């Protein structure tokens, strides 16, 4: 159990506070952001303080941290703030939902955010600063490197390697034993059956187009 400070004051920070409060042994003491981004002195009934002054009010020997940011700039901002917190001497905590399916021996790094209904099979490894939103399948012997963000209902088949700073959108499917390079963006609904190069952007079709047949003329629905 630890008293923690959450970096962030947006939706993800509010969600992180909810999960830590209701499904962990940690207690959230405050939020923090860079001084220029402070819009209110409170969030969820807790103080919001400037990150620049954090160690004066919440010293690292008494408090730990969790960086609750999104995948902006292909995870670069979250990675930057994660490192800044470590540079100040803070230990970063992880959250693994009690409603996730995990097995003995799972290796999870720090500052990970693993939500409900994730299934992480044996011999998979999760690096540091990784977000797994709800409802994903992470196959056996797969490896997710640092600073990745995986949205919901993604299927990572067995033996897949996902490089640093990747973003996978909702409903992505990765075939077994492929390798994604670093900083890849895989768009919603995409199916990958071969390796992805560093900094690659991979998408599905341009999106659903309206059928010429209106819904009131469908015979099988």
C-alpha positions in Angstrom: 0.0 0.0 0.0 1.2 3.5 -0.9 0.1 7.1 -0.8 0.3 8.3 -4.4 0.1 11.5 -6.4 -1.4 11.2 -9.9 0.2 13.3 -12.7 -2.6 14.6 -14.8 -5.9 16.5 -14.4 -7.9 15.3 -17.3 -10.3 12.4 -18.0 -7.6 9.7 -17.7 -6.4 11.1 -14.4 -10.0 11.1 -13.1 -10.4 7.5 -14.3 -7.1 6.5 -12.7 -8.3 8.0 -9.4 -11.5 5.9 -9.6 -9.7 2.6 -10.2 -7.1 3.2 -7.5 -9.8 4.3 -5.0 -12.2 1.4 -5.7 -9.9 -1.5 -6.7 -6.4 -1.1 -5.1 -4.7 -0.8 -1.8 -3.2 2.5 -2.8 -4.6 5.9 -1.6 -4.5 8.9 -3.8 -3.4 12.0 -1.9 -3.3 14.6 -4.7 -3.0 15.4 -8.4 -0.3 17.4 -10.1 0.4 18.9 -13.5 2.9 21.4 -14.9 2.1 24.8 -13.4 1.1 26.4 -16.7 -1.7 23.8 -17.0 -3.4 24.2 -13.6 -7.0 25.2 -14.2 -8.4 24.4 -10.8 -6.9 23.8 -7.4 -9.0 20.7 -6.9 -10.0 17.5 -8.7 -12.1 14.7 -7.2 -12.0 16.6 -3.9 -8.2 16.4 -3.8 -5.6 19.2 -4.3 -4.0 19.9 -7.6 -0.4 21.1 -7.2 2.3 22.2 -9.5 4.7 19.4 -10.6 7.6 21.8 -10.3 7.0 22.1 -6.5 5.8 18.5 -5.9 8.6 17.2 -3.8 8.3 20.1 -1.4 4.7 19.2 -0.5 4.7 15.4 -1.3 8.3 14.2 -1.0 9.3 11.1 -2.8 10.3 9.3 0.5 6.7 9.5 1.6 4.7 9.4 -1.7 4.8 7.4 -4.9 3.4 8.5 -8.3 1.3 7.4 -11.2 1.4 9.2 -14.6 -2.1 9.2 -16.0 -1.8 10.6 -19.6 -2.9 9.4 -23.0 -1.1 8.4 -26.2 -0.6 12.0 -27.4 2.3 12.4 -29.8 2.6 8.6 -30.0 3.1 8.3 -26.3 6.0 10.8 -26.1 4.4 13.1 -23.6 3.5 10.3 -21.2 7.0 8.9 -21.6 8.5 12.3 -20.9 6.5 12.8 -17.7 7.2 9.3 -16.5 10.9 9.9 -16.8 10.6 13.4 -15.1 8.9 11.8 -12.1 11.6 9.2 -11.8 14.2 11.9 -12.1 12.7 13.6 -9.1 13.1 10.3 -7.2 9.6 9.0 -7.2 8.7 5.3 -7.4 6.0 4.7 -10.0 3.1 2.4 -9.1 1.1 0.2 -11.5 -2.5 -0.7 -11.5 -3.7 -4.2 -12.6 -7.5 -4.7 -12.4 -8.7 -7.4 -10.1 -11.0 -8.2 -13.0 -8.2 -8.9 -15.4 -7.2 -12.5 -16.1 -3.5 -13.0 -15.3 -1.4 -15.9 -14.3 1.5 -16.6 -11.9 4.8 -15.2 -13.1 3.4 -12.3 -15.0 6.1 -9.6 -15.5 4.6 -6.1 -15.4 6.8 -2.9 -15.3 6.1 0.3 -13.4 3.4 2.9 -14.2 1.3 0.4 -16.1 -2.5 0.8 -16.3 -4.2 -2.6 -17.0 -7.9 -2.4 -16.9 -10.7 -4.9 -16.6 -11.3 -7.9 -18.9 -7.7 -8.0 -20.2 -6.6 -11.6 -20.6 -2.8 -11.8 -20.4 -1.6 -15.4 -21.1 1.3 -17.1 -19.5 4.9 -16.1 -20.5 3.7 -12.7 -21.8 5.7 -9.7 -20.5 4.6 -6.0 -20.2 7.2 -3.3 -20.0 7.1 0.1 -18.2 4.6 2.8 -18.7 2.2 0.6 -20.7 -1.6 1.2 -20.9 -3.9 -1.7 -21.7 -7.5 -0.4 -21.9 -10.3 -2.8 -21.2 -11.0 -6.1 -23.0 -7.8 -7.1 -24.8 -6.2 -10.5 -25.4 -2.4 -10.6 -25.0 -1.2 -14.0 -26.2 1.4 -16.3 -24.7 5.1 -15.4 -25.1 4.2 -12.0 -26.4 6.2 -8.9 -25.3 5.0 -5.3 -25.1 7.8 -2.9 -24.7 7.9 0.4 -22.8 5.5 3.3 -23.3 2.8 1.5 -25.4 -0.9 2.3 -25.4 -3.3 -0.4 -26.5 -6.9 0.5 -26.8 -9.9 -1.9 -26.3 -10.6 -5.3 -27.9 -7.2 -5.7 -29.4 -6.0 -9.3 -30.1 -2.3 -9.8 -29.8 -1.6 -13.4 -30.9 1.1 -15.6 -29.4 4.8 -14.7 -29.7 4.2 -11.1 -30.9 6.7 -8.4 -30.1 5.4 -4.8 -29.9 8.2 -2.2 -29.9 8.5 0.9 -27.7 6.0 3.8 -28.0 3.4 2.0 -30.2 -0.3 2.8 -30.3 -2.9 0.2 -31.2 -6.4 1.3 -31.8 -9.6 -0.5 -31.0 -10.2 -3.9 -32.6 -6.7 -4.3 -34.0 -5.6 -7.9 -34.7 -1.9 -9.0 -34.8 -1.0 -12.4 -36.2 1.2 -14.6 -34.2 5.0 -14.2 -34.2 5.2 -10.8 -35.9 7.3 -7.9 -34.8 6.2 -4.3 -34.6 9.0 -1.7 -34.7 9.0 1.2 -32.4 6.6 4.2 -32.6 4.1 2.4 -34.8 0.5 3.5 -35.1 -2.0 0.8 -35.9 -5.4 2.2 -36.7 -8.7 0.9 -35.5 -9.8 -2.4 -37.0 -6.5 -3.1 -38.8 -5.3 -6.7 -39.3 -1.5 -7.2 -39.4 -0.1 -10.5 -40.7 3.5 -9.4 -41.2 6.2 -7.3 -39.4 5.7 -3.6 -39.1 8.6 -1.1 -39.7 9.7 1.6 -37.2 7.4 4.7 -37.3 5.0 2.9 -39.5 1.3 3.8 -39.8 -1.0 1.0 -40.7 -4.7 1.4 -41.2 -7.7 -0.7 -42.3 -9.9 0.5 -45.2 -10.8 4.1 -45.3 -14.0 3.4 -43.3 -17.5 2.1 -43.8 -19.4 3.6 -46.7 -23.2 3.8 -46.9 -24.9 1.1 -48.9 -27.2 2.0 -51.7 -29.8 -0.2 -50.0 -31.6 1.7 -47.2 -32.1 0.0 -43.8 -35.9 -0.3 -44.4 -35.3 -2.6 -47.4 -33.0 -5.1 -45.7 -34.6 -8.5 -45.9 -32.5 -10.4 -43.4 -32.4 -8.0 -40.5 
